[in-house]
Amino acid sequence: MAFAILQGVALYTYFTYLSFPRSQYLTSASQVNGEILKVKNEVTKHFNLAYNNTLLQQENIALRERLPQSFIPLQSGIVKINDTLFKQQYEYIAATVINSTFDKRNNYFTLNIGSSQGVERGLGVFSDKGVVGIVHNVSEHFSVVKSVLTESINIDVMIESSGAFGLLKWDGESPRIGNITGISNDMRIKRWTKVVTRGGSGIFPKGIPVGKVSKLESVEGKPLWNISVLYAEDYRKIQRVYVIKNLIKQEQEKLESLIPQDKATGQ
Amino acid sequence: MRIFLIHTLRFILFMFAQALLFNQLEVGLGIQAMIYPLFILLLPYDINIFLSMLICFALGAGIDSISNTYGLHASSAVLLAYLRPGIFKLFEPRDGYENTQEMNIYGMDSTWLLSVFGLMLLIHHLWFFTLELFKLNEIGFILQKTILSVPISLVLCILIQVIFVKKPSGNR
Protein backbone atom coordinates (compact mmCIF):
# COMPACT_ATOMS: atom_id res chain seq x y z
CA MET A 1 0.00 0.00 0.00
CA ALA A 2 2.75 2.40 0.99
CA PHE A 3 4.59 1.22 -2.09
CA ALA A 4 1.69 2.20 -4.31
CA ILE A 5 1.38 5.63 -2.71
CA LEU A 6 5.08 6.47 -3.01
CA GLN A 7 5.24 5.17 -6.59
CA GLY A 8 2.13 7.15 -7.37
CA VAL A 9 3.64 10.37 -6.07
CA ALA A 10 6.91 9.83 -7.96
CA LEU A 11 5.28 8.90 -11.26
CA TYR A 12 2.70 11.67 -11.02
CA THR A 13 5.43 14.29 -10.60
CA TYR A 14 7.38 12.77 -13.46
CA PHE A 15 4.59 12.64 -16.00
CA THR A 16 2.93 15.94 -15.15
CA TYR A 17 6.07 18.03 -15.01
CA LEU A 18 6.67 17.61 -18.72
CA SER A 19 3.53 19.49 -19.62
CA PHE A 20 3.31 22.02 -16.83
CA PRO A 21 5.54 22.75 -13.84
CA ARG A 22 3.33 22.80 -10.76
CA SER A 23 5.95 23.46 -8.14
CA GLN A 24 9.57 24.43 -7.90
CA TYR A 25 10.42 22.36 -4.87
CA LEU A 26 11.52 19.24 -6.71
CA THR A 27 13.48 21.04 -9.41
CA SER A 28 16.82 22.69 -9.77
CA ALA A 29 15.05 26.07 -9.75
CA SER A 30 14.50 25.78 -6.01
CA GLN A 31 16.63 27.95 -3.77
CA VAL A 32 18.62 25.18 -2.06
CA ASN A 33 19.40 23.23 -5.21
CA GLY A 34 20.19 26.40 -7.06
CA GLU A 35 22.81 27.28 -4.49
CA ILE A 36 24.29 23.76 -4.65
CA LEU A 37 24.51 23.93 -8.43
CA LYS A 38 26.04 27.38 -8.25
CA VAL A 39 28.86 26.00 -6.10
CA LYS A 40 29.30 23.12 -8.53
CA ASN A 41 29.50 25.57 -11.41
CA GLU A 42 32.07 27.65 -9.54
CA VAL A 43 34.28 24.56 -9.56
CA THR A 44 33.67 23.34 -13.10
CA LYS A 45 33.31 26.58 -15.03
CA HIS A 46 37.04 27.04 -15.44
CA PHE A 47 37.42 23.82 -17.37
CA ASN A 48 36.11 25.41 -20.54
CA LEU A 49 37.48 28.88 -19.97
CA ALA A 50 39.77 28.97 -22.99
CA TYR A 51 37.05 27.74 -25.30
CA ASN A 52 34.54 30.23 -23.96
CA ASN A 53 36.96 33.09 -24.33
CA THR A 54 37.47 32.25 -28.00
CA LEU A 55 33.72 32.24 -28.50
CA LEU A 56 33.30 35.62 -26.84
CA GLN A 57 36.16 37.01 -28.87
CA GLN A 58 34.59 35.84 -32.11
CA GLU A 59 31.30 37.38 -31.13
CA ASN A 60 33.02 40.63 -30.23
CA ILE A 61 34.65 40.70 -33.65
CA ALA A 62 31.29 40.17 -35.33
CA LEU A 63 29.74 42.98 -33.32
CA ARG A 64 32.70 45.30 -33.75
CA GLU A 65 32.39 44.94 -37.50
CA ARG A 66 28.98 46.52 -37.26
CA LEU A 67 30.09 49.57 -35.30
CA PRO A 68 29.91 52.92 -37.12
CA GLN A 69 33.70 53.28 -36.73
CA SER A 70 34.36 50.30 -38.94
CA PHE A 71 32.51 51.75 -41.91
CA ILE A 72 34.02 54.19 -44.37
CA PRO A 73 31.60 56.97 -45.11
CA LEU A 74 30.92 56.74 -48.87
CA GLN A 75 28.82 59.86 -48.88
CA SER A 76 29.66 62.94 -46.94
CA GLY A 77 27.12 65.35 -45.58
CA ILE A 78 24.76 62.80 -44.05
CA VAL A 79 23.78 63.82 -40.52
CA LYS A 80 22.80 61.11 -38.08
CA ILE A 81 19.76 61.96 -36.01
CA ASN A 82 18.05 60.17 -33.20
CA ASP A 83 15.38 58.56 -35.28
CA THR A 84 11.85 57.59 -34.41
CA LEU A 85 11.55 54.96 -37.13
CA PHE A 86 12.83 52.15 -34.97
CA LYS A 87 11.64 51.05 -31.60
CA GLN A 88 13.44 48.43 -29.58
CA GLN A 89 11.61 45.12 -29.83
CA TYR A 90 13.97 42.63 -28.19
CA GLU A 91 15.86 42.83 -24.93
CA TYR A 92 18.70 40.47 -24.03
CA ILE A 93 19.82 39.18 -20.65
CA ALA A 94 23.16 37.36 -20.39
CA ALA A 95 23.16 34.11 -18.38
CA THR A 96 25.37 31.16 -17.52
CA VAL A 97 24.25 27.55 -17.72
CA ILE A 98 25.01 26.09 -14.30
CA ASN A 99 23.57 22.62 -14.85
CA SER A 100 22.76 20.73 -18.02
CA THR A 101 22.30 17.25 -19.42
CA PHE A 102 22.21 15.96 -22.98
CA ASP A 103 21.65 12.23 -22.86
CA LYS A 104 18.27 12.03 -21.16
CA ARG A 105 15.01 11.85 -23.05
CA ASN A 106 14.11 15.38 -21.94
CA ASN A 107 17.03 17.63 -21.18
CA TYR A 108 16.76 20.77 -19.07
CA PHE A 109 19.33 23.47 -18.49
CA THR A 110 19.48 25.49 -15.27
CA LEU A 111 20.44 29.16 -15.60
CA ASN A 112 21.91 31.40 -12.90
CA ILE A 113 19.30 34.13 -13.35
CA GLY A 114 15.66 34.26 -12.30
CA SER A 115 12.64 36.44 -11.91
CA SER A 116 14.60 39.14 -10.08
CA GLN A 117 16.66 39.60 -13.26
CA GLY A 118 13.52 39.79 -15.37
CA VAL A 119 13.20 36.20 -16.59
CA GLU A 120 9.67 34.91 -17.14
CA ARG A 121 8.23 31.57 -18.18
CA GLY A 122 8.09 31.27 -21.97
CA LEU A 123 11.01 33.48 -22.93
CA GLY A 124 13.43 32.26 -25.57
CA VAL A 125 17.05 31.31 -24.86
CA PHE A 126 19.85 31.22 -27.41
CA SER A 127 23.63 31.21 -27.54
CA ASP A 128 25.95 32.94 -29.96
CA LYS A 129 25.87 29.87 -32.21
CA GLY A 130 22.22 28.94 -32.16
CA VAL A 131 18.89 28.50 -30.48
CA VAL A 132 18.88 26.78 -27.06
CA GLY A 133 15.35 26.51 -25.71
CA ILE A 134 12.45 28.10 -23.90
CA VAL A 135 12.27 29.04 -20.20
CA HIS A 136 10.11 26.46 -18.44
CA ASN A 137 10.17 27.33 -14.76
CA VAL A 138 11.42 30.36 -12.87
CA SER A 139 12.31 31.03 -9.24
CA GLU A 140 13.70 34.20 -7.75
CA HIS A 141 17.33 33.66 -8.70
CA PHE A 142 17.32 30.65 -11.00
CA SER A 143 15.43 29.36 -13.99
CA VAL A 144 15.04 26.02 -15.79
CA VAL A 145 15.11 25.96 -19.57
CA LYS A 146 13.36 23.32 -21.64
CA SER A 147 16.10 22.81 -24.21
CA VAL A 148 15.80 21.86 -27.88
CA LEU A 149 16.88 18.41 -26.67
CA THR A 150 13.32 17.83 -25.46
CA GLU A 151 10.65 15.84 -27.27
CA SER A 152 7.94 18.48 -27.30
CA ILE A 153 9.94 21.64 -27.85
CA ASN A 154 8.16 22.67 -31.10
CA ILE A 155 10.06 25.82 -32.04
CA ASP A 156 8.96 27.12 -35.42
CA VAL A 157 11.87 27.17 -37.82
CA MET A 158 12.34 27.69 -41.53
CA ILE A 159 14.75 26.76 -44.27
CA GLU A 160 16.59 30.00 -44.87
CA SER A 161 16.83 29.90 -48.66
CA SER A 162 13.32 28.74 -49.56
CA GLY A 163 11.36 30.02 -46.58
CA ALA A 164 9.60 26.68 -46.07
CA PHE A 165 8.69 26.38 -42.41
CA GLY A 166 7.97 23.61 -39.95
CA LEU A 167 8.31 22.64 -36.31
CA LEU A 168 11.60 21.64 -34.70
CA LYS A 169 11.46 18.41 -32.69
CA TRP A 170 13.99 16.02 -31.17
CA ASP A 171 13.90 12.23 -31.37
CA GLY A 172 16.07 11.73 -28.30
CA GLU A 173 18.98 9.92 -29.90
CA SER A 174 21.86 12.19 -30.78
CA PRO A 175 22.44 15.55 -29.07
CA ARG A 176 23.71 16.90 -32.40
CA ILE A 177 20.67 16.13 -34.55
CA GLY A 178 17.07 17.38 -34.50
CA ASN A 179 14.10 16.96 -36.83
CA ILE A 180 11.76 19.30 -38.66
CA THR A 181 8.22 18.10 -39.34
CA GLY A 182 5.46 19.64 -41.38
CA ILE A 183 7.28 20.62 -44.59
CA SER A 184 5.48 19.22 -47.59
CA ASN A 185 7.58 17.17 -49.99
CA ASP A 186 6.89 19.16 -53.11
CA MET A 187 9.26 21.79 -51.75
CA ARG A 188 12.75 21.56 -53.12
CA ILE A 189 15.26 21.53 -50.31
CA LYS A 190 18.97 21.14 -50.73
CA ARG A 191 21.17 19.47 -48.17
CA TRP A 192 23.41 21.72 -46.05
CA THR A 193 21.17 24.73 -46.42
CA LYS A 194 20.83 26.77 -43.27
CA VAL A 195 17.90 26.44 -40.89
CA VAL A 196 16.94 29.50 -38.84
CA THR A 197 14.10 30.46 -36.51
CA ARG A 198 11.01 31.85 -38.19
CA GLY A 199 9.96 34.24 -35.47
CA GLY A 200 6.32 33.35 -35.88
CA SER A 201 5.36 32.81 -32.27
CA GLY A 202 7.13 35.94 -31.10
CA ILE A 203 9.48 34.07 -28.79
CA PHE A 204 12.55 34.32 -31.01
CA PRO A 205 13.30 36.99 -33.58
CA LYS A 206 13.56 35.87 -37.16
CA GLY A 207 16.90 34.46 -38.23
CA ILE A 208 18.54 32.98 -35.14
CA PRO A 209 20.57 30.03 -36.47
CA VAL A 210 19.45 26.49 -35.63
CA GLY A 211 21.64 24.33 -37.83
CA LYS A 212 21.94 22.83 -41.27
CA VAL A 213 19.82 20.30 -43.15
CA SER A 214 21.75 17.04 -42.96
CA LYS A 215 19.29 14.45 -44.25
CA LEU A 216 16.04 14.42 -46.22
CA GLU A 217 13.62 11.52 -46.09
CA SER A 218 10.03 11.28 -47.21
CA VAL A 219 7.54 10.20 -44.53
CA GLU A 220 5.80 6.99 -45.53
CA GLY A 221 2.18 7.53 -46.51
CA LYS A 222 2.23 11.30 -46.13
CA PRO A 223 3.26 14.04 -48.54
CA LEU A 224 5.81 15.36 -46.06
CA TRP A 225 9.56 15.54 -45.69
CA ASN A 226 11.24 14.31 -42.55
CA ILE A 227 14.24 16.61 -42.32
CA SER A 228 17.20 16.04 -40.03
CA VAL A 229 19.02 19.11 -38.81
CA LEU A 230 22.61 19.12 -37.63
CA TYR A 231 22.52 21.64 -34.77
CA ALA A 232 24.89 24.58 -35.01
CA GLU A 233 25.43 24.61 -31.24
CA ASP A 234 27.06 21.72 -29.45
CA TYR A 235 24.77 21.35 -26.43
CA ARG A 236 27.24 19.07 -24.69
CA LYS A 237 29.47 21.98 -23.75
CA ILE A 238 27.17 24.97 -23.65
CA GLN A 239 27.86 27.63 -21.01
CA ARG A 240 27.12 31.20 -22.11
CA VAL A 241 23.58 31.93 -23.23
CA TYR A 242 21.25 34.89 -23.69
CA VAL A 243 17.63 35.12 -22.63
CA ILE A 244 15.58 37.12 -25.08
CA LYS A 245 12.55 39.15 -24.19
CA ASN A 246 10.10 40.35 -26.82
CA LEU A 247 8.80 43.69 -25.62
CA ILE A 248 5.76 43.71 -27.91
CA LYS A 249 4.85 40.03 -27.75
CA GLN A 250 1.58 40.73 -25.99
CA GLU A 251 0.49 42.96 -28.81
CA GLN A 252 1.07 40.13 -31.31
CA GLU A 253 -0.70 37.60 -29.11
CA LYS A 254 -3.66 39.87 -28.59
CA LEU A 255 -4.05 40.40 -32.30
CA GLU A 256 -3.65 36.71 -33.12
CA SER A 257 -6.19 35.65 -30.51
CA LEU A 258 -8.82 37.43 -32.61
CA ILE A 259 -8.39 34.82 -35.36
CA PRO A 260 -11.40 32.46 -35.15
CA GLN A 261 -10.43 28.91 -34.16
CA ASP A 262 -10.66 26.33 -36.92
CA LYS A 263 -12.84 23.65 -35.36
CA ALA A 264 -12.73 21.15 -38.22
CA THR A 265 -9.03 20.40 -37.93
CA GLY A 266 -8.95 20.81 -34.21
CA GLN A 267 -6.05 23.20 -34.25
CA MET B 1 22.56 5.51 17.46
CA ARG B 2 25.88 4.89 15.75
CA ILE B 3 24.20 2.99 12.93
CA PHE B 4 21.75 5.85 12.49
CA LEU B 5 24.60 8.33 12.08
CA ILE B 6 26.46 6.11 9.62
CA HIS B 7 23.45 5.74 7.37
CA THR B 8 22.57 9.42 7.52
CA LEU B 9 26.09 10.29 6.46
CA ARG B 10 25.95 7.71 3.68
CA PHE B 11 22.59 9.06 2.55
CA ILE B 12 24.03 12.54 2.09
CA LEU B 13 27.23 11.32 0.43
CA PHE B 14 25.44 9.02 -2.00
CA MET B 15 22.90 11.69 -2.93
CA PHE B 16 25.49 14.31 -3.75
CA ALA B 17 27.89 11.86 -5.40
CA GLN B 18 25.12 10.64 -7.69
CA ALA B 19 23.63 14.02 -8.48
CA LEU B 20 26.74 16.14 -8.81
CA LEU B 21 29.28 13.61 -10.03
CA PHE B 22 27.85 10.50 -11.67
CA ASN B 23 24.86 12.18 -13.33
CA GLN B 24 27.26 14.65 -14.93
CA LEU B 25 29.31 11.88 -16.56
CA GLU B 26 27.80 11.55 -19.99
CA VAL B 27 29.70 8.78 -21.69
CA GLY B 28 27.59 8.30 -24.78
CA LEU B 29 25.73 5.24 -26.12
CA GLY B 30 23.09 5.88 -23.46
CA ILE B 31 25.34 4.77 -20.63
CA GLN B 32 24.42 6.17 -17.24
CA ALA B 33 26.23 5.02 -14.13
CA MET B 34 24.10 4.85 -10.97
CA ILE B 35 25.67 4.14 -7.61
CA TYR B 36 22.89 4.86 -5.15
CA PRO B 37 21.46 1.30 -5.41
CA LEU B 38 24.52 0.44 -3.30
CA PHE B 39 23.10 2.61 -0.49
CA ILE B 40 19.88 0.62 -0.68
CA LEU B 41 21.83 -2.65 -0.57
CA LEU B 42 23.81 -1.51 2.46
CA LEU B 43 20.77 -0.55 4.55
CA PRO B 44 20.42 -2.77 7.65
CA TYR B 45 19.10 -6.23 6.81
CA ASP B 46 16.21 -6.15 9.25
CA ILE B 47 15.00 -2.63 8.50
CA ASN B 48 11.27 -2.08 8.34
CA ILE B 49 10.21 -2.13 4.68
CA PHE B 50 8.02 0.93 5.10
CA LEU B 51 10.90 2.89 6.61
CA SER B 52 13.30 1.78 3.89
CA MET B 53 10.86 2.84 1.19
CA LEU B 54 10.50 6.26 2.80
CA ILE B 55 14.28 6.67 3.00
CA CYS B 56 14.69 5.59 -0.62
CA PHE B 57 11.95 7.94 -1.76
CA ALA B 58 13.72 10.82 -0.06
CA LEU B 59 17.06 9.79 -1.59
CA GLY B 60 15.59 9.52 -5.07
CA ALA B 61 13.66 12.76 -4.78
CA GLY B 62 16.82 14.53 -3.65
CA ILE B 63 18.74 13.31 -6.68
CA ASP B 64 15.79 14.17 -8.93
CA SER B 65 15.56 17.68 -7.62
CA ILE B 66 19.18 18.44 -8.41
CA SER B 67 19.32 16.81 -11.82
CA ASN B 68 15.86 17.78 -13.13
CA THR B 69 14.44 14.30 -13.58
CA TYR B 70 11.27 14.93 -11.53
CA GLY B 71 10.55 11.59 -9.87
CA LEU B 72 12.42 9.09 -12.05
CA HIS B 73 15.06 8.27 -9.46
CA ALA B 74 12.50 8.36 -6.64
CA SER B 75 10.28 5.84 -8.40
CA SER B 76 13.17 3.47 -9.16
CA ALA B 77 14.59 3.70 -5.64
CA VAL B 78 11.21 2.96 -4.05
CA LEU B 79 10.76 -0.05 -6.33
CA LEU B 80 14.17 -1.36 -5.31
CA ALA B 81 13.43 -0.89 -1.59
CA TYR B 82 10.14 -2.71 -2.06
CA LEU B 83 11.75 -5.70 -3.80
CA ARG B 84 14.87 -5.86 -1.59
CA PRO B 85 13.58 -8.25 1.12
CA GLY B 86 12.17 -10.56 -1.57
CA ILE B 87 15.48 -10.74 -3.43
CA PHE B 88 17.33 -11.40 -0.17
CA LYS B 89 14.94 -14.23 0.61
CA LEU B 90 15.45 -15.69 -2.86
CA PHE B 91 19.21 -15.93 -2.44
CA GLU B 92 19.24 -16.81 1.26
CA PRO B 93 22.29 -18.87 2.27
CA ARG B 94 21.55 -22.35 3.66
CA ASP B 95 21.97 -21.29 7.27
CA GLY B 96 20.25 -17.96 6.95
CA TYR B 97 21.54 -14.45 7.40
CA GLU B 98 23.17 -13.32 10.58
CA ASN B 99 21.31 -10.35 11.92
CA THR B 100 24.30 -8.18 12.61
CA GLN B 101 26.22 -8.55 9.38
CA GLU B 102 26.23 -5.94 6.65
CA MET B 103 25.70 -6.79 3.01
CA ASN B 104 29.10 -5.55 1.85
CA ILE B 105 31.92 -7.37 0.07
CA TYR B 106 33.54 -8.37 3.35
CA GLY B 107 30.35 -9.58 5.02
CA MET B 108 29.05 -11.70 2.16
CA ASP B 109 30.73 -14.04 -0.32
CA SER B 110 31.31 -12.80 -3.84
CA THR B 111 28.86 -15.10 -5.67
CA TRP B 112 26.04 -13.96 -3.42
CA LEU B 113 26.98 -10.32 -3.86
CA LEU B 114 27.30 -10.53 -7.64
CA SER B 115 24.00 -12.33 -8.12
CA VAL B 116 21.94 -10.32 -5.62
CA PHE B 117 23.37 -6.91 -6.44
CA GLY B 118 23.47 -7.68 -10.16
CA LEU B 119 19.79 -8.58 -10.09
CA MET B 120 18.96 -5.45 -8.08
CA LEU B 121 20.85 -3.24 -10.52
CA LEU B 122 19.21 -4.93 -13.50
CA ILE B 123 15.71 -4.37 -12.12
CA HIS B 124 16.51 -0.83 -11.10
CA HIS B 125 18.08 0.20 -14.44
CA LEU B 126 15.41 -1.53 -16.51
CA TRP B 127 12.65 0.26 -14.58
CA PHE B 128 14.47 3.58 -14.77
CA PHE B 129 15.14 3.53 -18.51
CA THR B 130 11.70 2.14 -19.33
CA LEU B 131 10.09 5.04 -17.51
CA GLU B 132 12.48 7.52 -19.05
CA LEU B 133 11.82 6.54 -22.66
CA PHE B 134 8.31 5.10 -22.18
CA LYS B 135 7.66 3.99 -25.74
CA LEU B 136 7.14 0.47 -26.99
CA ASN B 137 8.97 0.99 -30.27
CA GLU B 138 12.13 2.06 -28.45
CA ILE B 139 12.50 -1.18 -26.53
CA GLY B 140 15.81 -1.81 -28.30
CA PHE B 141 17.28 1.42 -27.00
CA ILE B 142 15.94 0.72 -23.49
CA LEU B 143 17.67 -2.68 -23.52
CA GLN B 144 20.85 -1.17 -24.93
CA LYS B 145 20.96 1.44 -22.17
CA THR B 146 20.24 -1.16 -19.49
CA ILE B 147 22.71 -3.76 -20.70
CA LEU B 148 25.53 -1.26 -21.13
CA SER B 149 24.91 0.60 -17.85
CA VAL B 150 24.48 -2.34 -15.45
CA PRO B 151 28.08 -3.67 -15.68
CA ILE B 152 29.48 -0.15 -15.29
CA SER B 153 27.34 0.58 -12.22
CA LEU B 154 28.28 -2.84 -10.80
CA VAL B 155 32.01 -2.29 -11.24
CA LEU B 156 31.76 1.23 -9.79
CA CYS B 157 29.85 0.01 -6.73
CA ILE B 158 32.35 -2.78 -6.06
CA LEU B 159 35.21 -0.29 -6.37
CA ILE B 160 33.48 2.06 -3.95
CA GLN B 161 33.22 -0.77 -1.43
CA VAL B 162 36.85 -1.78 -1.92
CA ILE B 163 37.96 1.79 -1.36
CA PHE B 164 35.64 2.99 1.39
CA VAL B 165 34.34 0.02 3.39
CA LYS B 166 36.63 -0.77 6.29
CA LYS B 167 37.88 -4.32 6.32
CA PRO B 168 36.87 -5.99 9.59
CA SER B 169 40.09 -6.95 11.36
CA GLY B 170 40.76 -10.41 12.65
CA ASN B 171 37.35 -11.82 13.49
CA ARG B 172 36.58 -13.47 10.14
Boltz contact constraints between the chains, C-beta under 6 A:
constraints:
  - contact:
      token1: [A, 2]
      token2: [B, 50]
      max_distance: 6.0
  - contact:
      token1: [A, 2]
      token2: [B, 53]
      max_distance: 6.0
  - contact:
      token1: [A, 3]
      token2: [B, 82]
      max_distance: 6.0
  - contact:
      token1: [A, 6]
      token2: [B, 53]
      max_distance: 6.0
  - contact:
      token1: [A, 6]
      token2: [B, 57]
      max_distance: 6.0
  - contact:
      token1: [A, 6]
      token2: [B, 78]
      max_distance: 6.0
  - contact:
      token1: [A, 7]
      token2: [B, 75]
      max_distance: 6.0
  - contact:
      token1: [A, 7]
      token2: [B, 78]
      max_distance: 6.0
  - contact:
      token1: [A, 10]
      token2: [B, 71]
      max_distance: 6.0
  - contact:
      token1: [A, 10]
      token2: [B, 74]
      max_distance: 6.0
  - contact:
      token1: [A, 10]
      token2: [B, 75]
      max_distance: 6.0
  - contact:
      token1: [A, 11]
      token2: [B, 75]
      max_distance: 6.0
  - contact:
      token1: [A, 13]
      token2: [B, 70]
      max_distance: 6.0
  - contact:
      token1: [A, 13]
      token2: [B, 71]
      max_distance: 6.0
  - contact:
      token1: [A, 14]
      token2: [B, 70]
      max_distance: 6.0
  - contact:
      token1: [A, 14]
      token2: [B, 71]
      max_distance: 6.0
  - contact:
      token1: [A, 14]
      token2: [B, 72]
      max_distance: 6.0
  - contact:
      token1: [A, 17]
      token2: [B, 70]
      max_distance: 6.0
  - contact:
      token1: [A, 26]
      token2: [B, 65]
      max_distance: 6.0
  - contact:
      token1: [A, 28]
      token2: [B, 66]
      max_distance: 6.0
  - contact:
      token1: [A, 28]
      token2: [B, 68]
      max_distance: 6.0
  - contact:
      token1: [A, 33]
      token2: [B, 65]
      max_distance: 6.0
  - contact:
      token1: [A, 33]
      token2: [B, 66]
      max_distance: 6.0
  - contact:
      token1: [A, 40]
      token2: [B, 20]
      max_distance: 6.0
  - contact:
      token1: [A, 103]
      token2: [B, 26]
      max_distance: 6.0
  - contact:
      token1: [A, 105]
      token2: [B, 132]
      max_distance: 6.0
  - contact:
      token1: [A, 105]
      token2: [B, 133]
      max_distance: 6.0
  - contact:
      token1: [A, 108]
      token2: [B, 68]
      max_distance: 6.0
